[in-house]
Amino acid sequence: MGHVVIKPVPGIDEYVYWSTVVEAPIAWGSRAEMLDDLTVEWRQDHGPDVPPAGLSAPEKRLERADEYGSSALDGFFRWDDGSLIYEQRGLLARVDLYRAAVLLGEEREADVWDLLTPFEGETEVRRG
């Protein structure tokens, strides 16, 4: 899967670009900012003269995120997914996803760990 656009909360202009490899946000912003980021990525991957098209086109990805909560084609990270696994450290509530991305951008990872809940059967979040 690689990277997925997630809209954490319906009706709020906040989007997070999530890496399924590292299980963490790699970018965040408004719809317009995310469209710009995705378009830059498209041009890097496909060349500056290739117009965005198909299911992986930036606008299509954002449309899926708006409708389903996620751009993933396989149904992952949709509205009914209330939490995500963060770096195998614990569970990050979907509603805290944008805040976590902002904190990471401020190099405040320990504050992100404070947003996590432990995995089932564990009593603490896996820190540093």
VENLINUR-V218645 format. One record per residue. N is the residue number from 1. RES is the residue in one letter. OMEGA is omega in degrees with one decimal (none if undefined). BURIAL is I if it has 24 or more other C-alpha atoms within 12 Angstrom, else O. D_FIRST is the distance of its C-alpha to the first C-alpha in whole Angstrom. Layout:
n;res;omega;burial;d_first
N;RES;OMEGA;BURIAL;D_FIRST
N;RES;OMEGA;BURIAL;D_FIRST
This chain:
n;res;omega;burial;d_first
1;M;175.9;O;0
2;G;-176.9;O;4
3;H;-176.7;I;6
4;V;172.8;I;7
5;V;178.3;I;11
6;I;171.7;I;13
7;K;-172.6;I;17
8;P;-174.5;I;18
9;V;177.7;I;22
10;P;174.1;O;23
11;G;177.7;O;25
12;I;-175.9;O;25
13;D;177.7;O;24
14;E;-179.3;I;21
15;Y;178.5;I;18
16;V;174.0;I;15
17;Y;-170.6;I;12
18;W;174.7;I;10
19;S;176.2;I;9
20;T;177.8;O;7
21;V;-179.4;O;8
22;V;179.8;O;12
23;E;-179.4;I;12
24;A;175.7;I;14
25;P;175.6;I;14
26;I;175.6;I;14
27;A;179.0;I;16
28;W;176.9;I;18
29;G;176.4;I;21
30;S;178.4;I;22
31;R;-179.3;I;21
32;A;179.1;O;23
33;E;179.7;O;22
34;M;177.1;I;18
35;L;177.1;I;19
36;D;-179.6;O;21
37;D;-178.9;I;18
38;L;179.3;I;15
39;T;175.8;I;18
40;V;179.0;O;19
41;E;178.6;O;15
42;W;-177.9;I;16
43;R;176.8;O;19
44;Q;-177.2;O;18
45;D;-171.6;O;15
46;H;-177.3;O;18
47;G;-175.0;O;21
48;P;-176.6;O;23
49;D;-179.4;O;25
50;V;-179.2;O;22
51;P;177.9;O;22
52;P;-179.3;I;19
53;A;176.4;O;18
54;G;-176.1;O;16
55;L;-179.7;O;13
56;S;177.8;I;11
57;A;-176.4;I;15
58;P;-178.6;I;15
59;E;178.1;I;18
60;K;179.0;I;16
61;R;179.3;I;13
62;L;176.6;I;16
63;E;177.0;I;18
64;R;178.5;I;15
65;A;178.1;I;15
66;D;-176.4;I;19
67;E;-171.6;O;19
68;Y;-176.2;I;16
69;G;-176.7;I;16
70;S;177.0;I;12
71;S;-177.2;I;10
72;A;179.1;I;8
73;L;-175.2;O;9
74;D;176.6;O;9
75;G;179.4;O;11
76;F;173.1;I;10
77;F;179.1;I;12
78;R;-174.4;I;14
79;W;-176.3;I;18
80;D;174.4;O;19
81;D;-175.5;O;17
82;G;179.1;O;19
83;S;178.8;I;18
84;L;174.4;I;15
85;I;179.8;I;15
86;Y;174.7;I;16
87;E;-177.2;I;16
88;Q;179.7;O;17
89;R;-176.9;I;21
90;G;-177.5;I;21
91;L;178.1;I;20
92;L;178.7;I;19
93;A;-179.6;I;21
94;R;-177.8;I;19
95;V;178.7;I;22
96;D;-173.9;I;22
97;L;-178.8;I;19
98;Y;177.9;I;20
99;R;178.9;I;23
100;A;179.2;I;21
101;A;178.6;I;20
102;V;178.9;I;23
103;L;177.7;I;24
104;L;177.2;O;22
105;G;177.4;O;23
106;E;-179.2;O;27
107;E;-179.3;O;26
108;R;-175.8;O;27
109;E;179.2;I;24
110;A;176.5;O;27
111;D;175.2;O;27
112;V;179.6;I;24
113;W;178.1;I;25
114;D;178.2;I;27
115;L;-173.8;I;25
116;L;169.2;I;23
117;T;-178.4;I;25
118;P;173.1;I;25
119;F;177.4;O;23
120;E;-179.8;O;25
121;G;178.2;O;28
122;E;-177.8;O;28
123;T;-178.7;O;30
124;E;173.4;O;29
125;V;177.4;I;26
126;R;-177.6;O;25
127;R;175.9;O;26
128;G;none;O;26
